[in-house]
Amino acid sequence: MSFVTWHFYGYGIKVDEIGDVPKERIKSLIDLAPVFKTRLQEQLNEMQISDPELMDYCDAMQNADLDFAFLGLASILKYVMEETEGLNFVACDNYDNEHFLIFTPQYPWRMTEQEKLVTEEYLNDLFAKYVDILTDKVIDIDYQTVENGN
């Protein structure tokens, strides 16, 4: 039997610091990404859910074959921010099942022109913009090392 570990390095947030989010705020976040919202709504309709909670959205993401659905709010943030900002983010968790959303470093030849323009200040503003939709708390935005394995 073997054990495999993996690491994600990047700049971003520990999503669990946001805490419990009222469903109205989650809906406001999802409303920003019309393609993602439509895909979720189709699944929620099939599931006959008219007033979804966070776990209902996660189940809908899983039914829609969207990756990372098991990462809850981190997954929702990932899909909304990717659609609205045109950048790639990684939703991940560590050994303690803490959820993160990070912007990871890449080789320049794999980066889009938009990603090449990203600065630390830009990411600070970007993460703060979306976190502010979900909570009034100030969340640390910093370099993250996320380790996990199985």
QUIWOKA-V104903 format. One record per residue. N is the residue number from 1. RES is the residue in one small letter. PSI is psi in radians with two decimals (none if undefined). Layout:
BEGIN
((N RES PSI) (N RES PSI))
END
This chain:
BEGIN
((1 m 2.43) (2 s 2.87) (3 f 2.31) (4 v 2.33) (5 t 2.73) (6 w 2.72) (7 h 2.49) (8 f 2.27) (9 y 2.44) (10 g -2.96) (11 y 2.20) (12 g -2.52) (13 i 2.70) (14 k 1.81) (15 v -0.55) (16 d -0.38) (17 e -0.36) (18 i -0.60) (19 g -2.80) (20 d 2.37) (21 v 2.24) (22 p 2.54) (23 k -0.47) (24 e -0.65) (25 r -0.65) (26 i -0.75) (27 k -0.73) (28 s -0.66) (29 l -0.86) (30 i -0.58) (31 d -0.38) (32 l -0.32) (33 a 1.55) (34 p -0.63) (35 v -0.82) (36 f -0.77) (37 k -0.78) (38 t -0.77) (39 r -0.76) (40 l -0.76) (41 q -0.67) (42 e -0.76) (43 q -0.72) (44 l -0.66) (45 n -0.77) (46 e -0.60) (47 m -0.04) (48 q 0.78) (49 i 2.08) (50 s -0.35) (51 d 1.31) (52 p 2.54) (53 e 3.07) (54 l -0.79) (55 m -0.53) (56 d -0.72) (57 y -0.70) (58 c -0.75) (59 d -0.70) (60 a -0.69) (61 m -0.71) (62 q -0.75) (63 n -0.46) (64 a 0.16) (65 d 0.65) (66 l 2.28) (67 d 2.79) (68 f 0.23) (69 a -0.52) (70 f -0.07) (71 l 0.22) (72 g -2.19) (73 l -0.58) (74 a -0.69) (75 s -0.77) (76 i -0.81) (77 l -0.76) (78 k -0.92) (79 y -0.69) (80 v -0.83) (81 m -0.63) (82 e -0.76) (83 e -0.76) (84 t -0.51) (85 e -0.29) (86 g 0.42) (87 l 2.74) (88 n 2.33) (89 f 2.79) (90 v 2.15) (91 a 2.25) (92 c 2.94) (93 d 2.82) (94 n -3.03) (95 y -0.53) (96 d 0.20) (97 n 0.55) (98 e 2.40) (99 h 2.46) (100 f 2.71) (101 l 2.11) (102 i 2.69) (103 f 2.08) (104 t 2.60) (105 p 2.60) (106 q 2.86) (107 y 2.48) (108 p -0.59) (109 w -0.17) (110 r -0.05) (111 m 2.53) (112 t 2.89) (113 e -0.64) (114 q -0.72) (115 e -0.55) (116 k -0.36) (117 l -0.11) (118 v 2.35) (119 t 2.93) (120 e -0.72) (121 e -0.72) (122 y -0.79) (123 l -0.67) (124 n -0.84) (125 d -0.71) (126 l -0.88) (127 f -0.73) (128 a -0.70) (129 k -0.81) (130 y -0.61) (131 v -0.65) (132 d -0.46) (133 i -0.57) (134 l -0.50) (135 t 2.79) (136 d -0.09) (137 k 2.63) (138 v 2.20) (139 i 2.42) (140 d 2.32) (141 i 2.07) (142 d -3.13) (143 y 2.37) (144 q 2.46) (145 t 2.00) (146 v 2.06) (147 e 2.40) (148 n 3.07) (149 g 3.04) (150 n none))
END
